[in-house]
Amino acid sequence: YLDQVRNSGLFLERGYNLFGFIHRTFEDVLVARGIAKLQFEERNFIVRTHVSDYAWEEPIVLAVGVLGILQARRLEASAMVEQLLELGQPGVGVATKCLEEYGTSNILDKELIQRIKKSGAKE
C-alpha cells in the first residue's frame, strides 16, 4: 500500500512513513469540507480558535463556499461570515476575503456585504 501512496503523485514522503499532500490546496479543501460538516457550535469554535492563524484562513474561506454554494446552506455560510465580523481583526480580513470570493454568488445578502465593506473600511 505504501508503494501506491509513494507513486500516486498526490503525496510526498516527508519522513519515514510520514506523508503529506504534494500541494497545500488539497489539505485546505479537505479541512474546509470537514468544517462544513460540523455542527454550528463546533464550527464557531473552530473559527474563534483559528481565525488568527494564517494557515487556517483559506480553509475558513473555503468552508463558507462549501456551505453556501456546494451545500446550499446559505444561512449557515452567512452566519459564519457574521461571526468573523464580530471577532474584529483578523476576522474582518477573512470576512473581506469571503466577500472577494463569493460577493457575486448570492450566498451573502446585501446587508451583510455592506457590513463587511463598512468593517473593512474601519480597520
C-alpha positions, -999 to 999 in steps of 0.1 A, spaced: 0 0 0 28 25 9 43 19 -26 9 30 -41 9 61 -19 45 69 -28 38 66 -65 4 83 -65 16 118 -73 -6 133 -46 16 127 -16 52 134 -7 71 114 19 81 139 45 98 114 67 99 77 73 63 66 65 52 102 71 33 116 41 18 149 32 -1 163 2 20 175 -27 2 208 -26 -14 227 3 -47 232 -17 -57 195 -13 -54 198 25 -72 232 26 -102 217 7 -104 187 29 -103 208 60 -130 232 46 -153 202 39 -146 190 74 -155 224 89 -187 224 69 -197 190 83 -195 203 119 -225 214 139 -230 252 143 -213 255 178 -183 233 167 -179 253 136 -179 286 156 -153 271 180 -130 263 151 -134 298 137 -128 315 170 -98 293 178 -81 296 144 -91 329 128 -57 344 139 -37 316 123 -28 324 87 -27 286 78 -65 284 86 -75 315 66 -80 297 33 -99 267 48 -122 290 66 -129 310 34 -134 277 15 -158 264 42 -180 294 36 -182 284 0 -188 247 7 -217 257 30 -232 284 8 -226 271 -27 -220 233 -27 -244 225 1 -269 254 -5 -268 262 33 -267 300 26 -278 310 61 -251 290 78 -225 304 54 -237 339 63 -237 331 100 -200 321 97 -191 354 80 -211 373 106 -191 356 133 -159 366 115 -170 403 116 -178 400 153 -143 388 161 -127 420 148 -93 418 132 -82 394 117 -118 381 113 -127 412 93 -99 405 69 -111 369 65 -147 381 60 -134 405 33 -118 376 16 -151 358 17 -167 389 0 -140 389 -26 -146 352 -34 -184 350 -30 -197 385 -33 -215 378 -66 -227 343 -58 -258 353 -38 -247 334 -6 -241 367 12 -271 390 14 -267 427 6 -269 438 42 -240 415 51 -220 427 22 -224 463 33 -214 454 69 -182 437 56 -174 467 35 -180 491 64 -160 470 88 -131 467 63 -131 505 59 -128 510 97 -98 487 102 
